[in-house]
Amino acid sequence: MESSNALQLDTPETPNTLVDGKRRQLLQTATLAAGASMLGLSSTATGAWAAGSDKPEKTEVKIGFIPLTDCASVVMASLLGFDKKYGIKIVLSKEASWAGVRDKLANGELDGAHVLSGLIYGVQMGIGGQKKDMAILMGLNNNGQAITLSKKLADKGAVDGPSLAKLMASDKREYTFAQTFPTGTHAMWLYYWLAANGVNPLKDAKVITVPPPQMVANMRVGNMDGFCVGEPWGHRAIVDGVGITAITTQEIWKDHPEKVLGTTAEFAAKNPNTCRALIAAVLEAGKWIDASLANKNKMAEAIADKSYVNTSKDVIDQRIMGRYQNGLGKTWDDPNYMKFYNDGLVNFPYLSDGMWFMTQHRRWGLLKTDPDYLAVAKSVSQIALYKEAATMTNTPVPKDALRTSKLMDGTVWDGKNPAAYAASFKIHA
Amino acid sequence: MQSLRIVVVNPVAIEGDDDPAFEAQAARGKALRIGLLEAGYNIIASLPADLYLPERIAQLQPDMVIIDAESDARDVLEHVVVATRDARRPIVLFTEDAKTSSMDAAMAAGVSAYIVAGLQTARIKPVLEVALARFRQEQKLLAELSDTKLKLAERKLLDRAKGLLMDHHKLSEQEAYQKLRRLAMDKNLKLSEVAQRIIDAADLLG
């Protein structure tokens, strides 16, 4: 079994710094495991896709990522050599902005990227940029983002949604909230949360776009009242004493989709074997991260490096293990922390998840009319490719491509009637 | 020709940030500003890509915004592009990467040009002038298109109103048109507005 070989990486590797020597050693261990499993892999693979060879069309894939905790499975797939196991080489490319990731994906400068789910649908629908047929190969993580309110606001009693709404109603002025990209996931979580508390994000507040690593610095100098961003920046605001966690995104939607592995429809069509190998490698990395606390520790150590997230390990390692604090003395163990695998539930590209982002784009006026939600989601989510990669890695696949989710305001989303769902919200653009 | 009023956007320095990617970005930004100045451009402001950027751009009303394509400032600018979808402005991105220059389609959204390693002083001027001319041309075409669409819609209203008058008052098309025009003049309304009122009234009265 290839997976059991890979899991040998669990054996205590002195979790010192994963500097060059260590990394090479880790890589060699993984390559050995990969070599041993290659035989098993190719025998199961034979005949799985009848037409032609399963050899990756492109063996070197350039994958972009943004410095955030949830880039971990993509980075670890490369560092631990899971890519080699499936006959490809992941070349990581650190990107400065989501807009840059979008452009580079669209013009083929990047083969794939760690990217916001909502951004992929934004490009597919041509919102704010060029329209291009896109593909989601898999989900990379669920949960693990947060909405932070400034310490100043907390001192005035605004520590969660209801108390924020109350303060905004009584102490009137312009309130500024930041997200990371106009069509991205954080904008949608922020808007949903504000609206669920009776605040219209477009009319009652000012919403701005700020790159993730700049959130905390901006809050420190009083430029904003709150922000929604991925970890480690929510926790960093608490450590730095400038903000408090008002709500985690898993409290808005338990096990919500977040980052995905995105590429263009054209790349997926031309390179199905490469895509399959890529999905399999990242699936194994996600499985490895979720397997133990020791692995999470090693992951935090590895991605804290300057080449990746560029922060201290201790800012990353608390919340990825579910150890939460809100910055006001409350601490809790959250079972719904950032997951990278969760028996494959994280990674399946649910059609209902994809459609949800379009319903919210519609709700907030980014889409002027209702698209054919299901048709668009079907063309973007590469479910067939995903399923084959899941078979290669023994990853369970859910029966239904739609799932039922209950969001924080009690609204149930099951993907069945997206236009009606999009129109059902009292607060909208 | 008067020189373009340009706003250059710079990446934001984060305290204690020793990220090599950031340093490279800062170096490119500096080279870009020097290049523009040497080419004789009027840099009216060099703005940080912070949360005040959208407001400052709105205040300054530059002829063009110039930014490094690899910069984190892109996301803030993306906000400007989405927020001003219906009133676009020329934005030029400089990039080191040849592939990015093929992004003709990106221009449709408000980004007017991707310029590759375009810091040779000799090239910079014609390239920017062309980008601006192209943006203006596109804006003109878009305006014409929406104007045509509007006229078409008005025309349809007029035809329906004429039809109603012809049916109800047994008028010829010419007479119906004259009646509408007289009404518009008397009430000091546009022809299409009168047409809309007649259609509304007919709907109401059945």
Interface residues (C-beta under 8 A of the other chain):
Chain A: K94 A96 S97 W98 A99 G100 D103 K104 A106 N107 G108 E109 I127 G128 G129 Q130 K131 K132 T176 A178 T180 F181 P182 T183 I208 T209 V210 P211 P213 Q214 A217 N218 N223 M224 K306 N310 L366
Chain B: P11 V12 I14 E15 D17 D18 D19 P20 A21 Q25 A49 D50 L51 P54 A69 E70 S71 D72 A73 R74 D75 V76 L77 E78 H79 V81 V82 A83 R85 D97 K99 T100 S102 M103 A105 A106 A108 A109 V111
